[in-house]
Amino acid sequence: MPLKRIYSFGGGKAEGNKDMKEVLGGKGAGLAEMSNIGIPVPPGFTITTEVCTAYYTSGKKMPKGLDREIAAAMSTSRRAASPNT
């Protein structure tokens, strides 16, 4: 499993790009690229394809610690979506 399991996007920047389809999947790479080129994309995050594969391989069990990473990513997305609160 890679060290980075969640990639954020939105607000004109992203941690990923269009060349990361194997890591982010087609939709994740597309959202990252749209954000990078300035298309208004609501803040969000993508969980890597490797995490998805591990989830299904393990009988639909979330990898250890992923729940905390998702909660942190959701909190970051909420703050980015509502900067004045």
URBELTA-V24487 format. One record per backbone hydrogen bond with DSSP energy under -0.5 kcal/mol. CO is the residue of the C=O (numbers start at 1). NH is the residue of the N-H. If there is no record, write none. Layout:
CO,NH  CO,NH
This chain:
3,5  5,48  7,46  8,15  9,44  10,13  13,10  17,20  20,23  20,24  21,25  23,49  24,28  25,29  26,30  27,31  28,32  29,33  30,34  31,35  32,36  33,37  34,39  35,38  41,11  44,9  46,7  48,52  49,53  50,54  51,55  52,56  53,57  54,58  55,60  55,61  56,59  63,66  65,69  66,70  67,71  68,72  69,73  70,74  71,75  72,76  73,77  74,78  75,79  76,80  77,81  78,82  80,83  82,85
